[in-house]
Amino acid sequence: MEKLALSDEILMAVEKPSRYIGHEVNMVEKDLSKIDIRFAMCFPDVYEIGMSYLGIQILYDMFNRREDTYCERVYSPWPDLDKIMREKNIPLFTLETQSPVRDFDFLGITLQYEMCYTNILQVIDLSGFHIYAKDRVKGEPIVVGGGPCVYNPEPIADFFDIFYIGEGEISYDKLFVLYKEYKNSDMTREEFLHQASKIKGIYVPSMYNVTYMENGSVEKIEPLYEDVPARVKKVIVTDFDKAPYPMKPVVPYLRATQDRVVLEVMRGCIRGCRFCQAGMIYRPTRQKNVKLLKKYADEMLKNTGYEEISLSSLSTSDYLSLKELLDYLIDEMERKHVNVSLPSLRIDAFSLEVMKKVQDIKKVSLTFAPEAGSQRMRNVINKGLTEDDILNGSRDAFKGGWNKVKLYFMLGLPTETDEDAEGIAYLSEKVSELYFETVPKEERVGSLQITSSASYFVPKPFTPFQWAPMLPRDEYVRRARHVKDTFNQQLNKKRLKFSYHDQDISVLEGVFARGDRKLSKVIYDAYKMGAIFDAWTEFFDMERYYKAFSDNGIDYKFYTERERDIDEIFPWDHIDAGVSKEFLKKEWLTAKAGKVTPNCRDKCQGCGEASFGSGVCFGS
């Protein structure tokens, strides 16, 4: 066993010391004397969150299949340990070998959400090498970013050497071959990065120059060299059945957010919701063979000892072999006393019938995501869900024995009015009334509870709503309180519960989602003022950011509250996610007209993803 980086005294002084000791079930161990590349894989949040992320498990397994590479894991230390490490000058370390991150060849950071940006600086700072990429020299780790936020990485571009655009299974081998050449030669760091920028899916921000207009918007984004691509196109797995998948995922000692075997049944989504970035950037939709999934399920359960298995995709109901897979899992898992979890299902008769077989209906609530309160708004966002769909699903659920329903909504969607927002309360009331109409008094078990929650709309790159303005901060609060008041006027208000998110976090997320390179100093200054774990409301302090914006002469409302001109150059226009800007423009105008666009299986809309030659675009 490796000597732990933290003493027993320190481990006893911090919350959940098992976050930092490694040696979990299925952790990979290698002989360092035979390793050419050491890769520290980081999720910049607390261990329990990071261990639940499937993407890291896939890359961890894939990298460690290479004989010359050792991939280890690192997560953001919780504030209690962060304080101790700074006081005692303890460098950040990996779990596998308890080695300092600064000794690694690569630090790969997953960018899953914008509110982790100061944690990125925490990880680099505690590791003990230069925070800004321009200051790094040969021998310091190459910092690579991947995940959904790389589709606009500009606010954090100054801190990264490389961004990997797309799915990690494709281009890392070429990058590693180039790195070994760099490491064992007199090639400079800049020469390495220049050569890396020619690999498909690799974006090197230092190889591009950005200029701005007088009004603050982007004028142009140009590569510094003729052999650097003007646009970096994402890379994807075209044969999904051949993609590597971890049969022995690492099993944490403490309970993680996703404490179960995860089966990825499909990538992408056919639905085309106009607010949803994942539904656009993970196109085209590709499905995994059902026979392969059955095999994976058996092997992963055997290798982990988990008592639950979950199906993963953006819209599990759209997996064409779902019935066959579920029939198999329900039969097999019942025999093995393993629970089956089914997220991302549309609530229809088939789904409810399945859930009755796999869930204890006395303990589990059903979840709907109408997203908007009025039908007009559901058409604007292209949700593809009518009020009848919601009520019919609720009726079937009540008949099946459920009496707890969760409804998810957004506030502040483009063109939304007070009347649309009030619809959240009215729809919730209709669902509650339906319960009393559907279930005879003598058959009611327990009390009805309708829990509705609203998050604030944040426009994201590569969605039709990337042109849309956000509401002013105070208007979000007013609108949420107005909806709360409307709930209090309903007949069944005692059965209804309404909650809404923190508006400041949503506003800041909106700034970073569509921001540019001018924001890197804001993030750095906020971090220096103590900002970490901004996604956690108990640690988030907007005042730090107000001061950082002011100190840097930046009006944050420039990024949030203005509607973009239809032909404006965006900070991310040199990234190619497959969906064309012309398609997104058309969808933005269609949204403002309140019209619905058919899903990908019903009718191809020519979004641009067919260029990859894979998935639903070709009838699979």
N, C-alpha and C positions, 0 to 999 in steps of 0.2 A: 504494500500500500504506500502511495506517495505521502510524503510529509505534508500535512495541511498548511495552507498559507496563513491561516488564522490560528492563534493559540486557543487553548481551551478556555482561558479567561475571557477572551473576546467573544468566542462562540456562546458562552454562557450569558454574556451581557447583551446580546442582540435578540430581536424577535425572530423566531423560526430559523435557528442555525442550520437546519438541513438544507436551506437554500444554497449554502456555500461549500458543502463538503464533497459533492459529487458521489461517485461510486454507486450509482443507482443500477437497478436491473437493466441489462442490455447496454450499458455504457461501453463504448469501444476503448480498448487498451492496445497500444502499439509500442514497439521498440523504437525509441527516438533515434537511435543510431542508424536506422535504415530509412529515415524520413528525409525527403528533400524539401517538402512544402508543409509548413504548419499554418493552418487556417483557423482563426478564432471566429466562431460563428456567434453573433450577438443579436439578441432581441432586447432593445433598449427600454425595458420595463421590468417589473419584478418577476422573479423566477416562475411563480405560479401561472402568470399570464403567458410568458414566453414558452413555457413547456407545453402549452396548449396549442401552439401554432404548428399546423401540419407542414407548412413550407420548410421550416427549419429541420423537421424530422426527415423530410425527403432529401434535402441537400446533405445533411449529416450522414445519412446512410450512403448516398451516392459518392460523396467525397472519400469516405472511409473504405469504399471498395477499391480505391486506387492504392497500390502498394507504396507509392512514393509520397502519399499525402496523409496527414493526420488532421482531422477536423475535430476541434474541441469547442465547448460551449462557454459563453459568458453572458451574464444578465446584469441589469442595473442593480447595484447594491441599494437596499432600502435606506431611507435617510438616517436611521440609527447607525448602520455600519458605515455609510458614507462619511459621517462625522468622525468616527474613530479612525478610518483609513487616512483621512486628511491630517488628523492630529498626530498620528503615529507614522506618517509617510509610508503606508503600506500600498504597494502598487496593485492595481486591479489584476485579477488572475482568472485563469480558466478552471473549470470544474474537473476536467479529466486528469490533468497532471499538476494542477495548482501552480502553473507557471505564469509569470508576468506576461500580460498581453503584448507589451512593447517588444518582446522577444520573438513575436510571430511574424511570418511573411505577409499574411493578410489579416485584416480585421473586416469581416463581412457583417454589415448591419442591416437588419430587416426594417424597412420603413412602412409600417402597417397603418399608421395614423399620424396626422400632423402634430398632435399634441405631445408626441414623444421627442420633439426636436431638441429641447434642452437636455434631455437624457442622453442624446448622442454626444453632446459636448461633455457631459459628466463622464461617460465611458472613456472617451479619448483622453480627457484631462487626468482622470484617475490612473489611466494606463501609463502616463508619463511621457508622452511624445507630443509633437506640435499639433495644436488644434486646427490651425489653418493649413490647408494642403500646400499652399505656395511656400511654406517655411520648411516642409519636410525634405529630408535628404535620403540618399541611398542608405539602406539599413533600417529605416523606420518602416513600419507596416504600410502596405498598400490598403487604403480604406475604400471598401466597395459597398455601395448601397443597392438594395434590391427590394421588390415589393411594390404595392400599388402607388405609393407616393413618388416613385421615380418617374411617373408620367407627368409630373411637374416638380423636378428636383431643384429648381432654381433658388428658392430661399435658403437652401442648405448646400448649394453647389460649392461654396468656398471651403467647405470642410471635408469634401470627398475627392479622392483621386479618380474614382471610376463609379459610374452608375450602370448597373446591368438592367437593360430594358427588355422585359419579357420573362419567359419561363426558364428557370435555372438549369434545366436538364440539357440545354443545347450547347452553349459556347464556353463553358468553363474549362473544358479540356484544352482548347486552343489557347486560352489565357494562361493556363498553367504551363504549357509547353514554352510559351514566350517568356514567362516569368523565370523559368529555370535557366534560360539563355541569358536573361538580364542578370540574374543572381551570380552566375558563374563567369561573367565577362566584365569588361570595363564600360559596358553600356550605361549611360546616365539614366537617372530617374525620368527626366523629360523625354529622352529617346524611347524608353520603355513605354511611357504613356502615349507617345505619338504612334508607336507601332500597335499598341493595344486598341487605339481608336479605330483601326481598320478592321477589327474583328466584328462580325455581325452582332448587333445587340449591345455593343459596348459604347457607352457615351462617356467621354472624358471632358469634363467642363473646361479644363484649362486650355483645351485646343480650340475654344470658341471665344469670339469677342462679341459683346452685346453693347449696342448703343441705344440711346433713348431720345424720344421726341421732347420738345419743350413742355408738353403737358404731362410728362412722366411715363407715358406708355412706351412700349418697345418700338424702336425704329427698324432695327435689323439685327439678326443673329448670324454671324459669319464664321466659318472655320478659318483658323490661322494658316492652314496649309492646303494646297490644292488636292492632296491625296486623302484628306480627312472628309468624310461624307457630310454633305450639307444637312441631311436629315438622317437620324438614327432610327431604323425600323426595328420594332420589337421582334423577338424570336419566339416561336412557339413549338410545342410538341405536335407534330402532324399525325404520328401513329401513337395514339394514346395508350394502346394495349402494350406497347413495347417500352413505355416510360418506366424508369426505375421506381420502386415503391418499397418503403421500409417494412420488411417482414418481422423485424425485431426492434420496434420503436423503444426508445428509452422510457422507462417507467419511473416516475418521481417518487421520492419517499413520502412527501406530503401531498395533500389533495390539490391537484391543479384544477384550473377552471374547466378544462375538458378532460375528465378523468375516465377515459374509455378508449377502446379501439375505434379508430376512424377509418371508414372506407370511402375514398373519393370515387364517386360513381360517375361524375361528369364534370367537365370544365366549361365555363361559359354559360350563357342564358339566352333563350330564344325570345324573351318577353319584350325587351326594349323600353323599360321604364325610363323616362327622360331625365330623372334625377339621379339615376343609379350609375355610378362610375364603373363598378365591378361588372355590371351587365354589358358595358361597352368594351372595356379594355381586355376582358378575358374571352372575347369572341375570337374565333368561331366556336360554337358549341360542339364539344367532342365527348363521346360516351365510351365508357369502359365495358368490355365484354363481360356479360353476366357470369359466364363460367369462371372467368378469371377472378371475379369478385368473390364468388363462393370459395374458391381456393384460398384467396387472401384472408378471408374472414376466419377460416379454420386455422390457418397457420399463425396468424397474428394473435388469436386468442390463446393458442397453445404456448406461444412465446412470451406472453405478458401476464397471464393470469387475471386479466380484467374480467369484470362481471357485467360489462355493458358494451354494446357495439352501436356506433352511430353512422348514419349515411351522410356524406358531405357533398354538397353542391349548392349552387345559388338557387336552384329551383328543383328540388328532388322529384316533385310530381311530374316533371317533364322528362324524366329518365324513362325511355321506352320499355325497358325490361323490368320496370319496378315491381310489377305483380309477381313475376317469376322469382326475382331476388327475395322479395319479402316472404313469399310462401316457403322458400328454402330456409331463410333465416329464422322465421317464426318456429318452424318445426325443429330445426337443429338447436336453436338457442333455448327453446323450452326444455329440450332433453338435457342440455348442458347447464341449465339454470342461469342463463345469461339474458339480460334485458336488451331490448332493441329500442333505440332512440331514433325518431324520425323528424328532424327539423326540416324547415323549408317545404312543407307540404301545403298545397291548397286544401282548404277544408271542404271536401265534397263527400258524397256518400261512400265512395271507395276508401278514401283516407280515414274516415271515421270508423268504418268497419274494421280496417286494419288496426287502428289505434285501440279499439276495444280489446283486441287480442293481445296487444303488447304493453298496455299501460294499466296501472291501477287507477281507475277513473275517480276514485275517492280522493286521490292525492294530487292529480295532475290537472292543471288548467289548460284549456285550449287557447291557441293564439291565432288571431287574424291580423293581417296588416293592410287595412283599407287605405292607409297613408293619408287620405284626405276625407273631409267630412261630407262634402257635396259631390254629386255625380259630375257636375261641371268640372270640378277640380280633378277628379279621377280621370276624366277625359284629357284634361290639359297635361297631366303627368303620364298619360298612356298606361295607366295601371291595368286596364283590361279586366276590371272587376266592377260589376254593377251592384246596386243596393240589393236587388233580388238575390244575387249570388251570396252576398253576406248574410242576408236574413234566412235564406234557404239552408245555408251551411249551419247557421246558429240553431235553426229549428231541428235539423237532423242531430246536432250535438246534444241538445236538450232531451230529445227522445232517447238518445243513447245513454243518458245518465249523467252528463256533465252539468255542473251548475256554476262553474267558475270560467270566465272568459276574459282573455286579455286582448285589448285592441291597441294597435300602434298607429300613430298619426304623425304628420309633420305640420308645423305652423310656418307661415311666411313663404309659402310656395309662390312662384310667379303668377301674377294676376289675382291672387287670393284677396277676397274681401271679408269684412266682418261676418257677412251672411254665410260665406263658405266655412269660416272658422266655427261659427255657431253650430254648423252641421255635425261637428264632432260630438257635441252633447246630444243633439237630436238623434243621431244614429245610435249612440250608446243607449239612449232611452228606448228606442224602438227594439233593440236587442233584448233589453230587460223586460219590456212588455210582452215580447214574444214568448219568453220563458213561462209567464203566468198563463198565457193563452194555450201553450203547448202541453205543459205538464200538469195533470190533475193534482189537486191539493193533497190527496191521500198518497200520491206517488213521489212527492217531493222529499228528498233526503238532504238535510243541511240547508244552508241559506244561499241564495243567489248572490254572486259578486261579479260585477262587470268592472274591470280595471282598465281604464284608458290612459295612455301616456302619450305625450307629444314631445318630439325633439324639434329643434329649429332647423329649417332648411339651410343647407350650405351648398352653394353651387360648386361643382367639381369640374376639372379639365376633362376633355373628351366626352362630355355629355352635351345634349342639346341645350342644357341650361347653363353652359359655361359663359353665356353672354348676360345672364340675368343678374339684376341687383339683389342684394340682401336688404332686409328691412333695417332701419336704424335700431340700435340697441334698445332704446326705451320703447319703441313700437312693439318689439318682440314681447316685452314684459306686459305692456298694455293689452296686447291681443291675447296672451295666455290668461291674464286675469279676467278678461272679458269672457273667455270660454269657461273658466272656472265658475264665474257668476251664472252663466247659462246652465251649467250642470246643477247649480243649487236651486234652479227654478223648475227642475224636472220632477214629475210625479214620484218616480222611484229613486229620488236622490240618495236615499239611505243605502241603496243597493249599488250605487255608482261611486267610483273613485277616480279622480283625475289628478295626474301629476305632470310636471313639465321640467325640462332640463335647465341648466344654468346658461343664461344668455351670453355671459362674457366668454365662456369657453367656446361657444358656437361662433361668436364674432371673430375670435382669434383664429379658430380653425379656418374660417372663411378668408382671413387675410393670408394665411400660409398656403391655402389650397390654390389660390390663383396669383400668388405673389411672384416677385422677381428677385434678382441677386442683391438688390439694395437692402433686402431684409436680413441678410446674414449678420450684419453688425447689430441689428435689433435683437436677434436671437442670442448672440454672443453677450451683449450687454445685460439682457435679462438673466442669462445664466450666471453672470458674474454677480448679479444682485441676489442670487440664491434660488432662481427658478429651476426646479426639477420636479418630475412627476406631475406635470401640468394637467394630465388627464384625470388626476385624482383631486376631487374638489377640496379635500382637506389640506392640500398643499398649494393649490392654485391661487395666485394673487395677481389680478389684472393690473394693479397699480404699478407693478414692476414694468409691465409692458407699456403702459401709458408713458412712463418716464423714459423708457428706451426709445419709443417712437419720437417723443419730444426732443430728446438729446440728439437724435439723428435727423431731425428736420423732416420727418415723414408723417403724413396724414393717413392714418390707417383706413379712413373711410374711402380713400381713393381705390382701395382694393375690394371694398365690400359693397358700398352703397350706390355705385354708378352702373348703369346699363352700358355694356360695351357696344361700340359701333360694330356693325355686322362684318366689316372688313378689317377690324383692328388686328394687328399682329400680337399674338399672345406670347408670353414668356416661354411657353412650351411648344411653340410651333415647329421647332427643329426636331421634336420627338414624333415618331410615326407609330401610332397605336393600331394601325390597320383601318380603323373607321376614318373615312375621309371628312375633311372640314366641310365640304359641300353637302354631304349627307347630314351632318350635324346642323348646318344652317337650315336645311330644308325642314328638319324635325323641330327646330326652334320656331320657325314661322308657322308650322303646322300646330305646334303647341299653343301659340298665341291665338290661333283660330279655333282652339278647343276641339280639334279633330283627333281621332284615334288612328294609329298605324297598326296594321296586322302584325302578328308575331312572325318570326323567321320561318317557321315550318309552314304557315299558311300562305305567305307570299314574301319572296325575297325583295328587299328594299334597295339592294345595290349599295350597301354601306361601305364596301371596300374590302371586307374580310375574305372574300372569295380568292383574293390574291395569294392566300396561304395554301390553297388547294386541299383543304381538309374540312372535316366536320359537317355540320348541318347544311352548309352551302352546297354540298354535293350529295345530299340525301342520306347522310349517315348520322 
